[in-house]
Amino acid sequence: MAEIIQQRIEDRIPELEQLERVGLFTKNEVKAMIKKATALEYKLHRVTICKEDFITYIQHEINVLELIKKRRSRIGYHFKREEIELTIMQRINNVFRRATAKWKDDVQLWLSHVAFCKKWNTKSRLSKVFSSMLAIHPDKPALWIMAAKFEMEDRNSSESARHLFLRALRFHPKSEKIYQEYLRMELMHAEKLRKQQQELEQAKVDLGEYEFSAEIMDARLAEIVYRDATEKIQGAEFVLSLLKIAEIFDFTKTLQDFIIQDLQSRYADDPLTWDYMAKRELEAGLGAEMGAVPSTAKGRATDIARREERCCLVYEEGLKSLNSEAMWSCYITFCLDRFKRKTNVQELKDKRQEKLLEALQRADESSLLQEPFYKKWLQVLVAAGDTESASRVAMAATKRFSQSVQTWSCSLQLLVQLGSADAGRLFQEALKHVNPKESLPLWLLQVEWSASSQSPEDTEALFQRGLSSPVPAVSMEMKEKYLDWSYRTGGYKKARKTFTSLHESRPFSKAFFTRMIQIEKEQELPKISNLRDYYERALREFGSTDNELWLSYIREELSPRGNPENCGKIHWRAMKSLEGQCVENFVSQYTLLQTGHI
């Protein structure tokens, strides 16, 4: 092993001599580099090798390259690159090759090699790296796409990129991403050829010596890719993804028309098809067809209104043949998007609102309106000041989605805001229908409503019902809210009475105890005996996992009303009670507390 390492170090001597001779490194720096390289080489030749040693070696060599680059720039010396940088890069590539041969499954290691080759412009080596990587990881479409993009964009080889995509499709015949990138590559290649031809024609160069394939330039090859893709992969969403790629290029009108025709013939029963066809009408507007763009704001608004009306007509046509929840969702989403767009023309704004409300109403009547749209509907009605309709819609939403906490919360919030007399009954109705484990938001909303609009007796009765809930999350939250409400309505005595009635009734939350501690501290003369009682009860429940609670207790004893002599006992108990990482956190925080840093 020593002989091999010695040989490798000796192989470095020519490059190190060059570095010293041209003034990029000093003699002492060269000696330090030899020492460092020897240590790294020994690590790579141990009996048990680890990946981190290879990575450290590579990073060291890359740092040397970066340093050489900076010093060349500083002194203005740009010669002897083959004798210096090239040999270092070859050495790094060899180490990468050894590492990837040892840890073949580590994709990140392969990608690190790729990144190195790209940064230091070793394109010939990069093609070999991709080839080796794909031989081991042919099951990863992203790597095929990366390799093909390199061939197309960096090496300017559309033929190699096409070959890679075709190989990738043999492994992944139904990969949407590969087909999308393959189509993009063919169109990029066609665009490049068209630009070359245009530049040559402008320069009046004889095109006889150049070959420009009409099939490629007219996107006919891309059409073949599209046909093959849509035979293997079905679905309007995939077809639309290919169409969006084609729309990026300005010479693909024929291809776009073909894809649209194919989309309409094969997927007429898909809402996405109708959604796309409707939105196209925004671009094919009446103003554009007439060849005039209105100059006034009102004229432009009229033109936009006409375009939107044509979009809605397409949606209506789609609803005739496809009256489904998904189709209504596309239509309403479009109406919402247009409604949210800002305009200073009130007539256009009113028309958009009218169309949106009409679509929502009709979808609801057909029982095909999705749950999230009810909230949007309510927001529009409230903003428009139509509280009567908003109340009606809120009631309809709760009937349709009677088990949804989100729908009940949204509807009840609105009814409470509007001062509905049915709020109390509806809260009880909601709690009957929803899953008790998910009912906490409804309890919190009901308590808030009751505290502001009902008598203290009714609110207290509500709290008692919440406290008896079999769901721990509800009963814990109710304890804290009940304590807080008692303090707000009856002062300290009522809060303490509430706490005393609940402090033995599990389950507890930490906030229940900390709130009582806070209430005690807000009094003119807080009693340390009460505070100790609260802390002790809290620590009984949370002392094994909450180091901050112990520290708060110690701070209390260090305060003027406490007894500092108790701190040692509390510290000893904390060390006995806390578990795992909490012990270390407590020790570090306690040390900071003693030194006055917190």
Stockholm file with secondary structure:
# STOCKHOLM 1.0

chainA/1-598         MAEIIQQRIEDRIPELEQLERVGLFTKNEVKAMIKKATALEYKLHRVTICKEDFITYIQHEINVLELIKKRRSRIGYHFKREEIELTIMQRINNVFRRATAKWKDDVQLWLSHVAFCKKWNTKSRLSKVFSSMLAIHPDKPALWIMAAKFEMEDRNSSESARHLFLRALRFHPKSEKIYQEYLRMELMHAEKLRKQQQELEQAKVDLGEYEFSAEIMDARLAEIVYRDATEKIQGAEFVLSLLKIAEIFDFTKTLQDFIIQDLQSRYADDPLTWDYMAKRELEAGLGAEMGAVPSTAKGRATDIARREERCCLVYEEGLKSLNSEAMWSCYITFCLDRFKRKTNVQELKDKRQEKLLEALQRADESSLLQEPFYKKWLQVLVAAGDTESASRVAMAATKRFSQSVQTWSCSLQLLVQLGSADAGRLFQEALKHVNPKESLPLWLLQVEWSASSQSPEDTEALFQRGLSSPVPAVSMEMKEKYLDWSYRTGGYKKARKTFTSLHESRPFSKAFFTRMIQIEKEQELPKISNLRDYYERALREFGSTDNELWLSYIREELSPRGNPENCGKIHWRAMKSLEGQCVENFVSQYTLLQTGHI
#=GR chainA/1-598 SS CHHHHHHHHHHHHHHHHHHHHTTSSCHHHHHHHHHHHHHHHHHHTSSSCCHHHHHHHHHHHHHHHHHHHHHHHHHTCCCCTIIIIIHHHHHHHHHHHHHHHHSTTCHHHHHHHHHHHHHTTCHHHHHHHHHHHHHHCTTCHHHHHHHHHIIIIISCCHHHHHHHHHHHHHHCTTCHHHHHHHHHHHHHHHHHHHHHHHHHHHTTCCGGGSCCCHHHHTTHHHHHHHHHHHHHSCCHHHHHHHHHHHHTSTTCHHHHHHHHHHHHHHCTTCHHHHHHHHHHHHHSCHHHHTTCCCCSHHHHHHHHHHHHHHHHHHHHHHHHHCCSHHHHHHHHHHHHHHHHSCCSCHHHHHHHHHHHHHHHHHHHHTTCCCHHHHHHHHHHHHHHTCHHHHHHHHHHHHHHTTTCHHHHHHHHHHHHHTTCTTHHHHHHHHHHHSCGGGCHHHHHHHHHHHHHHSCHHHHHHHHHHHHTCSCHHHHHHHHHHHHHHHHHHHHHHHHHHHHHHHTTSSCCCHHHHHHHHHHHHTSSSCCHHHHHHHHHHHHHHHTTTCHHHHHHHHHHHHSTTSCGGGHHHHHHHHHHHCCTHHHHHHHHHHHHHHTTCC
#=GC SS_cons         CHHHHHHHHHHHHHHHHHHHHTTSSCHHHHHHHHHHHHHHHHHHTSSSCCHHHHHHHHHHHHHHHHHHHHHHHHHTCCCCTIIIIIHHHHHHHHHHHHHHHHSTTCHHHHHHHHHHHHHTTCHHHHHHHHHHHHHHCTTCHHHHHHHHHIIIIISCCHHHHHHHHHHHHHHCTTCHHHHHHHHHHHHHHHHHHHHHHHHHHHTTCCGGGSCCCHHHHTTHHHHHHHHHHHHHSCCHHHHHHHHHHHHTSTTCHHHHHHHHHHHHHHCTTCHHHHHHHHHHHHHSCHHHHTTCCCCSHHHHHHHHHHHHHHHHHHHHHHHHHCCSHHHHHHHHHHHHHHHHSCCSCHHHHHHHHHHHHHHHHHHHHTTCCCHHHHHHHHHHHHHHTCHHHHHHHHHHHHHHTTTCHHHHHHHHHHHHHTTCTTHHHHHHHHHHHSCGGGCHHHHHHHHHHHHHHSCHHHHHHHHHHHHTCSCHHHHHHHHHHHHHHHHHHHHHHHHHHHHHHHTTSSCCCHHHHHHHHHHHHTSSSCCHHHHHHHHHHHHHHHTTTCHHHHHHHHHHHHSTTSCGGGHHHHHHHHHHHCCTHHHHHHHHHHHHHHTTCC
//
